[in-house]
Amino acid sequence: MNVNLYGCQGKWLMVDLGMTFSGNEYPGVDLVFADLDFIEQRREDLIGIVLTHAHEDHIGAVPYFAKKLGVPLYATPFTARLVAAKLEEEGILDQIELNVVHDLDEFELGPFGISYVPLAHSIAEGNALLIDTPFGRVFHTGDWKIDEEPQIGTPATAEELTEIGDEGVLALVCDSTNVFNPEPSGSEGGVLRGLQAEVARHKGKRVLVTTFASNVARLQTLGAVAKATGRELCVAGRSLDRIIEAGQASGYLKDLPTPVDFDTAMSLPRGKVLIVATGGQGEPRAALSRVAEGNHPLSLEEGDVVLFSSRQIPGNEIAIGRIQNRLAERGIVLITDRQSPIHVSGHPGRPELETLYRWIRPEILVPVHGEIRHMREQARLGLATGVPKAVFQQNGDLVRLAPGKPGKIDSVRAGRLVLDGDMIVPADGDAVVMRRRLSSAGVVTVAVDARGVVQVDALGLPLDSDHEAFINETRRDVADALAAAQKARADFGKRREAARLAARRAASRWTGKKPQVIVMLASDQ
């Protein structure tokens, strides 16, 4: 959920406004955002939001915060189309100034001069930003890699990047994601050859390839593979449909074969169709999951093949494994990038980072985009490769680049927000914290009416056949606790607390759990 802020002469520039997807940490929540409290308090000094590319971790929060922030957005055409679709879905497109930057034209926002620098990545129009300021120039990489055979777009050449370095770069703010990879990430051209060879091996079999919907280069590759292997292309997943539409509207995927519909795909000979589907990260509602469960119009049979042309995002291993096991159970052949060269990363390995340092030659390296271990390691790598200074930062760190000595000078609030239903609330708020507790320990409810009759119920406790016995014993314990409190002439609050503790002790005695206890006590008790 990338959000970067650059401050200069009292004005702030935001680069990217992304989100991430929730895991078990936030039950009942799908989307997680960065808390923008720092810049929301300084909205009058925020002059614009510049978007590097269209991955969700860089643009996903735009429809939820753009209206509140109230500043212009800037994006290249493909990214702008996807952002516009999000804003239209929220019903706010006409309320947001969305500026499309054509032909990589340079533009100015307050003290910042900004120009896009195209770099290879796993989506169309991946860009770095060259940010000029009165105090020096910042090269903000966004997500990137070096690709000698890109299938979409034309990245800046080594000569062009070297020329940027010749002009002087104060700071390189650089993607750290693959710093522990000792090899280059590899080329999309290599994936084309790998996928073509793999699909060709499975003559007479229905082949399904799952990949990230946003990987426009991979869609281009799969279209070429379908043609080369004599197969019709079939696309399954609404996000794939959206990406193809936006890509073709932006001048990409012009050679993509016209996809056939599901009925046509199923009527073709098994070796004459290539299916591209979403769901390679184990998403339960995505096309691959539904195919695995046998409740999708597209179907696979024993001996058919699924190619996982994507990496496992950390945290998704269990969900992916569940789908893979379901497919394997049905006799479907599974192939991943560990067995065949059918995927490459969109982020730079160690040799690519070292090459960029030599091209750009920054005075300062600021690692971003990764976990702490990745950023720490990139800082060490940069210094070892000859970068004079490196600044390690964490979320919320306020870092001075110039003038003066670079380094951390302060920390600001940088928490997390979640989309809970239709509301954006703190990730550590009462609702989410309570839900987490309920999911792990359950809940006991206690109701006492004006006559002193105690009712008890329990949800989520491992009682099974002991449930009735537990309820009866807990009712007696609560009644005894209330009687003792009444005798001691305790006030209403203390009587309710006595009932709560009695019920919780009973639950702990029976189950070893300490559930949440809700007490409803008549006021005249």
C-alpha positions as CSV (number, residue, x, y, z in Angstrom):
1,M,0.0,0.0,0.0
2,N,2.5,2.5,-1.3
3,V,2.1,6.1,-0.3
4,N,5.2,8.4,-0.6
5,L,5.3,12.1,0.3
6,Y,8.0,14.6,-0.8
7,G,8.1,17.9,0.9
8,C,9.9,21.0,-0.4
9,Q,9.5,24.8,0.4
10,G,6.4,24.1,2.5
11,K,4.6,22.1,-0.2
12,W,3.9,18.4,-0.4
13,L,3.8,16.0,-3.4
14,M,2.3,12.5,-3.1
15,V,3.6,9.7,-5.2
16,D,1.2,6.8,-5.4
17,L,-1.8,6.0,-3.2
18,G,-2.1,2.2,-2.9
19,M,-3.8,-0.4,-0.8
20,T,-3.2,-4.0,0.3
21,F,-5.5,-6.9,0.8
22,S,-6.4,-8.1,4.3
23,G,-5.4,-11.4,5.8
24,N,-6.4,-13.2,9.0
25,E,-5.1,-10.3,11.0
26,Y,-8.3,-8.3,10.2
27,P,-11.3,-10.7,10.2
28,G,-14.2,-9.5,8.1
29,V,-12.0,-6.9,6.3
30,D,-10.9,-7.0,2.6
31,L,-8.9,-3.9,2.1
32,V,-6.2,-2.1,4.1
33,F,-5.0,1.4,3.6
34,A,-2.2,3.7,4.9
35,D,-3.5,6.2,7.5
36,L,-3.1,9.6,5.8
37,D,-3.6,11.6,8.9
38,F,-0.3,13.5,8.5
39,I,-1.1,14.9,5.1
40,E,-4.8,15.3,5.7
41,Q,-3.9,17.8,8.4
42,R,-1.8,19.6,5.7
43,R,-4.2,19.3,2.8
44,E,-3.8,23.0,1.8
45,D,-0.1,22.3,1.2
46,L,-0.6,19.1,-0.8
47,I,-0.3,20.1,-4.5
48,G,-1.0,16.8,-6.4
49,I,-0.8,13.0,-6.5
50,V,1.4,11.5,-9.2
51,L,0.9,7.8,-10.0
52,T,3.8,5.6,-11.2
53,H,1.7,2.7,-12.6
54,A,-1.6,0.8,-12.2
55,H,-0.9,-2.0,-9.7
56,E,-3.4,-2.0,-6.8
57,D,-0.7,-1.4,-4.3
58,H,0.0,1.9,-6.0
59,I,-3.5,3.1,-7.1
60,G,-6.0,1.0,-5.1
61,A,-6.7,3.6,-2.4
62,V,-7.4,6.5,-4.9
63,P,-11.2,6.1,-5.1
64,Y,-11.4,6.1,-1.3
65,F,-9.3,9.2,-0.6
66,A,-9.0,11.3,-3.7
67,K,-12.2,13.3,-3.0
68,K,-11.2,14.1,0.6
69,L,-7.7,15.1,-0.4
70,G,-9.1,17.3,-3.1
71,V,-6.0,17.6,-5.3
72,P,-5.3,16.8,-9.0
73,L,-4.2,13.3,-10.0
74,Y,-1.5,12.7,-12.7
75,A,-1.0,9.5,-14.6
76,T,0.0,8.1,-18.0
77,P,-2.9,7.0,-20.3
78,F,-3.2,3.3,-19.4
79,T,-3.0,4.0,-15.6
80,A,-5.4,6.9,-16.0
81,R,-8.0,4.7,-17.7
82,L,-8.0,2.2,-14.9
83,V,-8.1,5.0,-12.3
84,A,-11.0,6.6,-14.1
85,A,-12.9,3.3,-14.1
86,K,-12.4,3.1,-10.3
87,L,-13.6,6.7,-9.8
88,E,-16.6,6.2,-12.0
89,E,-17.5,3.0,-10.0
90,E,-17.5,5.2,-6.9
91,G,-19.6,7.8,-8.6
92,I,-17.0,10.6,-8.2
93,L,-15.3,10.8,-11.6
94,D,-16.7,14.2,-12.3
95,Q,-15.5,15.5,-9.0
96,I,-11.8,14.6,-9.4
97,E,-9.3,16.3,-11.7
98,L,-7.5,13.5,-13.5
99,N,-4.7,14.7,-15.7
100,V,-3.4,12.3,-18.4
101,V,0.3,12.8,-19.1
102,H,0.9,12.0,-22.8
103,D,4.3,11.4,-24.4
104,L,6.0,11.6,-21.0
105,D,5.7,15.4,-21.1
106,E,7.4,17.1,-18.2
107,F,5.2,19.2,-15.9
108,E,5.5,21.3,-12.8
109,L,3.8,21.2,-9.4
110,G,4.9,23.9,-7.1
111,P,8.6,23.6,-6.5
112,F,8.7,20.2,-8.2
113,G,9.5,19.5,-11.8
114,I,8.3,16.0,-12.7
115,S,8.9,13.8,-15.7
116,Y,8.1,10.1,-16.2
117,V,10.9,7.7,-17.1
118,P,9.6,4.4,-18.6
119,L,11.0,1.2,-17.0
120,A,10.2,-2.4,-17.5
121,H,7.7,-4.0,-15.0
122,S,4.9,-6.6,-15.1
123,I,2.3,-4.1,-16.2
124,A,2.0,-1.6,-19.1
125,E,3.5,1.9,-18.5
126,G,5.6,1.1,-15.5
127,N,7.4,4.3,-14.8
128,A,10.0,5.9,-12.6
129,L,9.7,9.6,-11.7
130,L,12.4,12.1,-12.1
131,I,11.6,14.8,-9.5
132,D,13.5,18.1,-9.8
133,T,13.7,20.4,-6.8
134,P,15.8,23.5,-6.0
135,F,17.9,21.3,-3.7
136,G,18.6,18.4,-6.1
137,R,17.0,15.7,-8.2
138,V,15.3,12.6,-7.0
139,F,15.0,9.4,-9.1
140,H,12.0,7.5,-7.7
141,T,12.0,4.1,-9.4
142,G,8.5,2.9,-8.6
143,D,8.4,-0.9,-9.4
144,W,10.9,-1.9,-12.0
145,K,13.3,-4.4,-13.5
146,I,15.7,-4.7,-16.4
147,D,14.2,-6.6,-19.4
148,E,16.2,-7.1,-22.6
149,E,13.1,-8.4,-24.4
150,P,10.1,-6.5,-23.1
151,Q,6.8,-7.6,-24.8
152,I,5.0,-4.3,-23.9
153,G,6.3,-0.8,-24.1
154,T,9.8,0.6,-24.6
155,P,11.8,1.1,-21.4
156,A,14.5,3.7,-21.1
157,T,17.9,2.5,-22.4
158,A,21.1,2.1,-20.5
159,E,22.4,5.2,-22.4
160,E,19.3,7.3,-21.4
161,L,19.6,6.3,-17.7
162,T,23.4,6.9,-17.8
163,E,22.7,10.4,-19.1
164,I,20.3,11.0,-16.2
165,G,23.1,10.0,-13.9
166,D,25.5,12.3,-15.7
167,E,23.2,15.3,-15.0
168,G,23.4,14.5,-11.3
169,V,21.0,12.7,-9.0
170,L,20.7,13.6,-5.3
171,A,18.7,10.6,-4.2
172,L,17.7,7.2,-5.7
173,V,14.5,6.0,-4.0
174,C,14.5,2.4,-5.0
175,D,12.4,-0.8,-5.0
176,S,13.9,-3.4,-2.6
177,T,11.6,-6.3,-3.2
178,N,14.0,-8.8,-4.8
179,V,17.3,-7.7,-3.2
180,F,17.9,-11.2,-1.9
181,N,17.6,-12.7,-5.4
182,P,21.2,-13.3,-6.6
183,E,20.2,-13.6,-10.2
184,P,18.6,-11.1,-12.6
185,S,14.8,-11.3,-12.7
186,G,14.7,-12.6,-16.3
187,S,13.0,-11.4,-19.4
188,E,9.4,-11.7,-20.6
189,G,10.9,-12.9,-23.9
190,G,12.2,-15.9,-22.0
191,V,8.7,-16.5,-20.6
192,L,7.3,-16.4,-24.1
193,R,9.6,-19.2,-25.2
194,G,9.0,-21.1,-21.9
195,L,5.2,-21.0,-22.1
196,Q,5.2,-21.8,-25.8
197,A,7.3,-24.9,-25.2
198,E,5.3,-26.0,-22.2
199,V,1.9,-25.6,-23.9
200,A,3.2,-27.4,-27.0
201,R,4.1,-30.4,-24.8
202,H,0.5,-31.0,-23.8
203,K,-1.0,-31.9,-27.2
204,G,-4.6,-33.0,-26.9
205,K,-5.0,-31.6,-23.4
206,R,-6.9,-28.6,-22.2
207,V,-4.5,-26.0,-20.8
208,L,-5.3,-23.3,-18.3
209,V,-2.8,-20.6,-17.4
210,T,-3.3,-18.5,-14.4
211,T,-1.5,-15.2,-14.0
212,F,-2.0,-11.7,-12.6
213,A,-4.7,-9.9,-14.5
214,S,-2.7,-6.7,-14.5
215,N,0.3,-8.3,-16.3
216,V,-0.4,-6.9,-19.7
217,A,2.9,-8.2,-21.1
218,R,2.0,-11.7,-20.0
219,L,-1.4,-11.4,-21.7
220,Q,0.4,-10.4,-24.9
221,T,2.7,-13.4,-24.4
222,L,-0.2,-15.8,-23.9
223,G,-1.9,-14.5,-27.0
224,A,1.2,-15.2,-29.0
225,V,1.5,-18.7,-27.4
226,A,-2.1,-19.5,-28.3
227,K,-1.4,-18.5,-32.0
228,A,1.8,-20.5,-32.1
229,T,0.3,-23.6,-30.7
230,G,-2.9,-23.5,-32.8
231,R,-5.2,-22.9,-29.8
232,E,-8.1,-20.5,-29.4
233,L,-7.8,-18.1,-26.5
234,C,-10.5,-18.0,-23.7
235,V,-10.4,-15.5,-20.9
236,A,-12.0,-16.1,-17.5
237,G,-12.1,-13.3,-14.9
238,R,-13.7,-9.8,-14.9
239,S,-10.4,-8.2,-13.9
240,L,-8.8,-9.7,-17.1
241,D,-11.6,-8.3,-19.2
242,R,-11.1,-4.8,-17.7
243,I,-7.3,-4.9,-18.2
244,I,-7.7,-6.1,-21.8
245,E,-10.2,-3.3,-22.5
246,A,-8.0,-0.7,-21.0
247,G,-4.9,-2.1,-22.6
248,Q,-6.4,-2.1,-26.1
249,A,-7.8,1.4,-25.6
250,S,-4.3,2.6,-24.8
251,G,-2.7,1.0,-27.9
252,Y,-1.6,-2.3,-26.4
253,L,-2.7,-5.9,-27.1
254,K,-3.5,-5.1,-30.7
255,D,-2.4,-8.5,-31.8
256,L,-4.3,-10.4,-29.0
257,P,-6.5,-13.0,-30.6
258,T,-10.2,-12.3,-30.1
259,P,-11.1,-14.5,-27.1
260,V,-13.8,-17.1,-27.6
261,D,-16.7,-17.4,-25.1
262,F,-17.0,-20.2,-22.6
263,D,-19.5,-22.3,-24.6
264,T,-17.3,-22.2,-27.6
265,A,-14.2,-23.1,-25.6
266,M,-15.9,-26.1,-24.2
267,S,-17.1,-27.3,-27.6
268,L,-13.6,-27.2,-29.1
269,P,-11.3,-30.2,-29.1
270,R,-9.4,-30.3,-25.9
271,G,-6.0,-29.5,-27.5
272,K,-7.4,-26.5,-29.3
273,V,-8.1,-24.1,-26.4
274,L,-5.9,-22.1,-24.1
275,I,-7.7,-20.7,-21.1
276,V,-6.3,-17.7,-19.2
277,A,-7.9,-17.3,-15.7
278,T,-7.6,-15.2,-12.6
279,G,-7.1,-16.8,-9.2
280,G,-3.5,-17.9,-9.0
281,Q,-3.2,-16.5,-5.5
282,G,-6.0,-18.7,-4.1
283,E,-8.8,-16.1,-4.2
284,P,-11.9,-18.1,-3.3
285,R,-14.3,-16.3,-5.7
286,A,-11.9,-16.1,-8.7
287,A,-12.2,-18.2,-11.8
288,L,-9.5,-20.8,-11.0
289,S,-11.0,-21.6,-7.6
290,R,-14.4,-22.1,-9.2
291,V,-12.9,-24.3,-11.9
292,A,-11.2,-26.3,-9.2
293,E,-14.5,-26.8,-7.4
294,G,-16.3,-27.7,-10.6
295,N,-18.8,-24.9,-10.4
296,H,-17.6,-22.8,-13.4
297,P,-18.8,-22.9,-17.0
298,L,-15.2,-23.8,-17.9
299,S,-14.2,-27.3,-16.8
300,L,-11.0,-29.4,-16.6
301,E,-10.7,-33.2,-16.6
302,E,-8.1,-35.7,-15.5
303,G,-4.9,-35.2,-17.5
304,D,-5.6,-31.5,-18.3
305,V,-3.0,-29.0,-17.3
306,V,-2.8,-25.8,-15.1
307,L,0.2,-23.5,-15.5
308,F,0.9,-21.1,-12.6
309,S,2.5,-18.2,-14.5
310,S,2.8,-16.1,-11.4
311,R,4.7,-16.0,-8.1
312,Q,3.2,-16.9,-4.7
313,I,2.7,-13.7,-2.8
314,P,3.8,-14.3,0.8
315,G,0.8,-15.0,3.0
316,N,-1.1,-16.7,0.2
317,E,0.6,-20.1,0.4
318,I,-2.2,-21.9,2.2
319,A,-4.9,-20.6,-0.1
320,I,-2.9,-21.5,-3.2
321,G,-2.1,-24.9,-1.8
322,R,-5.7,-25.6,-1.1
323,I,-6.6,-25.0,-4.8
324,Q,-3.6,-26.9,-6.0
325,N,-4.6,-29.9,-3.8
326,R,-8.1,-29.8,-5.1
327,L,-6.9,-29.8,-8.7
328,A,-4.4,-32.5,-8.0
329,E,-7.1,-34.6,-6.4
330,R,-8.9,-34.6,-9.7
331,G,-5.9,-35.8,-11.6
332,I,-5.1,-32.4,-13.2
333,V,-1.4,-31.7,-13.9
334,L,0.1,-28.7,-12.1
335,I,3.2,-26.8,-13.3
336,T,4.8,-23.8,-11.6
337,D,7.8,-21.7,-12.3
338,R,9.9,-24.1,-10.2
339,Q,9.4,-26.8,-12.8
340,S,9.4,-24.7,-16.0
341,P,10.5,-21.2,-17.0
342,I,6.9,-19.9,-17.3
343,H,7.2,-16.8,-15.0
344,V,9.6,-14.0,-14.2
345,S,9.4,-11.4,-11.5
346,G,8.7,-7.7,-12.2
347,H,11.2,-6.6,-9.6
348,P,15.0,-6.2,-9.8
349,G,17.3,-8.9,-8.5
350,R,20.6,-8.0,-7.0
351,P,22.6,-7.6,-10.2
352,E,20.0,-5.3,-11.6
353,L,20.1,-3.1,-8.6
354,E,23.9,-2.9,-8.9
355,T,23.6,-2.0,-12.5
356,L,21.1,0.9,-11.8
357,Y,23.5,2.2,-9.1
358,R,26.2,2.5,-11.8
359,W,23.9,4.2,-14.3
360,I,22.3,6.7,-11.9
361,R,25.2,7.2,-9.5
362,P,23.1,8.9,-6.7
363,E,24.6,10.7,-3.7
364,I,22.0,9.0,-1.5
365,L,20.2,5.7,-1.7
366,V,16.8,5.4,0.0
367,P,15.4,1.8,-0.1
368,V,11.6,1.5,-0.2
369,H,9.0,-1.1,-1.3
370,G,9.8,-4.2,0.7
371,E,9.9,-5.5,4.2
372,I,12.4,-4.2,6.7
373,R,14.9,-7.0,5.9
374,H,14.8,-6.1,2.2
375,M,15.3,-2.4,2.8
376,R,18.2,-2.9,5.3
377,E,19.9,-5.3,2.8
378,Q,19.5,-2.9,-0.1
379,A,21.1,-0.1,2.0
380,R,24.1,-2.4,2.7
381,L,24.2,-3.4,-1.0
382,G,24.2,0.2,-2.2
383,L,27.0,1.2,0.2
384,A,29.1,-1.8,-0.8
385,T,28.5,-0.9,-4.5
386,G,29.9,2.6,-4.1
387,V,26.8,4.7,-3.3
388,P,28.2,7.4,-0.8
389,K,25.2,7.4,1.6
390,A,22.2,5.3,2.3
391,V,19.2,6.2,4.5
392,F,17.1,3.4,6.0
393,Q,13.5,4.5,6.8
394,Q,10.4,2.9,8.1
395,N,6.7,3.9,7.8
396,G,6.3,7.3,9.3
397,D,9.9,8.4,9.3
398,L,10.5,11.9,8.1
399,V,13.8,12.0,6.2
400,R,15.8,15.0,5.1
401,L,17.5,14.6,1.8
402,A,18.9,18.1,1.4
403,P,20.2,20.6,2.3
404,G,22.5,19.4,5.0
405,K,23.2,15.9,6.2
406,P,20.7,13.3,5.0
407,G,18.9,11.2,7.5
408,K,15.8,10.8,9.7
409,I,14.8,13.9,11.5
410,D,11.3,13.0,12.9
411,S,8.6,10.4,13.0
412,V,4.9,11.1,12.2
413,R,1.7,9.0,12.6
414,A,1.6,6.2,10.0
415,G,-1.0,3.7,11.1
416,R,-3.3,1.5,9.1
417,L,-7.0,1.9,8.1
418,V,-9.3,-0.8,6.9
419,L,-12.4,-0.8,4.8
420,D,-14.9,-2.5,7.1
421,G,-18.2,-2.9,5.2
422,D,-18.8,0.6,3.8
423,M,-16.8,2.4,6.5
424,I,-13.1,3.3,6.7
425,V,-12.0,2.8,10.3
426,P,-8.7,2.4,12.2
427,A,-7.2,-1.1,11.9
428,D,-6.6,-1.1,15.7
429,G,-10.1,0.3,16.4
430,D,-12.6,-1.3,18.9
431,A,-14.6,-3.1,16.2
432,V,-11.7,-4.9,14.6
433,V,-10.0,-5.7,17.9
434,M,-13.2,-7.1,19.3
435,R,-13.8,-9.2,16.2
436,R,-10.4,-10.7,16.5
437,R,-10.9,-11.6,20.1
438,L,-14.3,-13.1,19.3
439,S,-12.8,-15.2,16.6
440,S,-10.2,-16.7,18.9
441,A,-12.1,-17.0,22.2
442,G,-15.8,-16.8,21.5
443,V,-18.5,-14.9,23.5
444,V,-20.7,-15.6,26.5
445,T,-23.9,-13.5,27.0
446,V,-25.5,-13.0,30.4
447,A,-28.9,-11.4,30.8
448,V,-30.5,-10.7,34.2
449,D,-34.1,-9.4,34.3
450,A,-35.7,-7.3,37.1
451,R,-36.8,-10.5,38.9
452,G,-33.2,-11.7,39.1
453,V,-33.7,-14.5,36.6
454,V,-30.3,-15.3,34.9
455,Q,-30.1,-16.4,31.3
456,V,-26.7,-17.5,29.8
457,D,-25.7,-18.4,26.2
458,A,-22.3,-19.1,24.6
459,L,-21.1,-19.0,21.0
460,G,-17.7,-20.2,19.7
461,L,-16.7,-22.1,22.8
462,P,-15.6,-25.8,22.5
463,L,-18.4,-27.2,24.6
464,D,-20.4,-29.5,22.2
465,S,-22.2,-32.1,24.4
466,D,-21.2,-30.1,27.6
467,H,-23.0,-27.0,26.5
468,E,-26.1,-27.5,28.7
469,A,-24.1,-28.4,31.8
470,F,-21.9,-25.3,31.3
471,I,-25.0,-23.1,30.9
472,N,-26.6,-24.4,34.1
473,E,-23.4,-24.1,36.2
474,T,-22.7,-20.6,34.8
475,R,-26.2,-19.4,35.6
476,R,-25.7,-20.5,39.2
477,D,-22.3,-18.9,39.5
478,V,-23.7,-15.6,38.1
479,A,-26.7,-15.7,40.5
480,D,-24.4,-16.4,43.5
481,A,-22.0,-13.5,42.4
482,L,-25.0,-11.1,42.1
483,A,-26.4,-12.2,45.5
484,A,-23.0,-11.5,47.1
485,A,-22.7,-8.1,45.4
486,Q,-26.2,-7.2,46.5
487,K,-25.4,-8.2,50.1
488,A,-22.4,-6.0,50.0
489,R,-24.6,-3.2,48.7
490,A,-22.4,-2.8,45.6
491,D,-23.5,-0.2,43.0
492,F,-24.8,-1.1,39.6
493,G,-21.4,-1.1,37.8
494,K,-19.8,-3.4,40.4
495,R,-22.8,-5.8,40.2
496,R,-22.4,-6.0,36.4
497,E,-18.7,-6.6,36.7
498,A,-19.3,-9.3,39.3
499,A,-21.6,-11.1,36.9
500,R,-19.1,-10.7,34.0
501,L,-16.2,-12.2,36.1
502,A,-18.3,-15.1,37.3
503,A,-19.3,-16.0,33.7
504,R,-15.7,-15.7,32.5
505,R,-14.3,-17.8,35.3
506,A,-16.8,-20.5,34.5
507,A,-15.9,-20.5,30.8
508,S,-12.2,-20.6,31.7
509,R,-12.8,-23.5,34.1
510,W,-14.8,-25.5,31.5
511,T,-12.8,-24.7,28.3
512,G,-9.5,-23.0,29.1
513,K,-10.7,-20.0,27.0
514,K,-11.2,-16.5,28.2
515,P,-14.1,-15.3,26.0
516,Q,-15.7,-11.9,25.7
517,V,-18.6,-11.7,28.1
518,I,-21.5,-9.4,27.5
519,V,-23.7,-8.6,30.5
520,M,-27.2,-7.1,30.3
521,L,-28.4,-6.3,33.8
522,A,-31.8,-4.8,34.7
523,S,-31.2,-1.4,36.3
524,D,-33.2,-2.3,39.4
525,Q,-31.2,-5.4,40.1
